[in-house]
C-alpha cells in the first residue's frame, strides 16, 4: 500500500522576525497583501509542477523568498519546466488585472493588485534565484548546454542585481519609502557575488 508523500515546509527563524518588523513599519493591510501575493505565486508554480507529474518535496521560506525542492525534475522537458517557472509570475499578473477591475467598487483592491503586479514583475528579472534567472538558464541550456547556461546566467544575474541595488539606493535616497525592496536587492547581489566564485570550467578543480 503506497502512501502519498506530503510537501515539507521549512521556515527560516528570521522569517517571523522580518514579518514582525514589516508589521511595525507598514500597514497590516499591506502585509496581508504581500503574503497573499506570495502564496498565490507559489500555488501557481505548484499547480503546474503537479500537472506535469513532478512532486514538490520541500518548500523553504527565507527572508529572501521561497524555494521549491522538486523531485522527478528529470521528467520535465526544458519547455515544461519553463512553463512551470512562468506560472508563478503570470498568476500574480493575471490576479493583478482582476483585482484592478475590482478596484472600481473597492479601493482596497488596488493595494492587492499593486502588490501582485510588483511581485510578478520583480520575479521576472533575469537574476538568480528569481524566476527570471531560472528562465534565462533554461533558455540558454535549451539552445546550447548547461555549462554555457551557468556562465551566462551568473554574469547576467550579477549585473541585474547590482543595477537593482544601485537603483534601490538612489530611489530610497531620492524619494524615501520602504527599505524592504532594497533588502531583497542586497540579498540578490550578495548571493550572485558569492556564486561568481563557484562557476568552474569542466575538468578543473
Protein Blocks (a to p, Z undefined) as FASTA:
>chain_A
ZZdddddddddfklmmmmmmmmmmmcfklmmmmmmmmmmmmmmmmmmmmmnopacfbdcd
dfkbccdddehklmpcfklmmmmmmmmmmmmmmmmmmmmmmmmmomklmmmmmmmmmmmm
mmmpccdfbfklmmmmmmmmmmmcfklmmmmmmmmmmmmmmmmmmmmmmmmmmngpafkl
mmmmmmmmmmmmmmmmmpccehiZZ
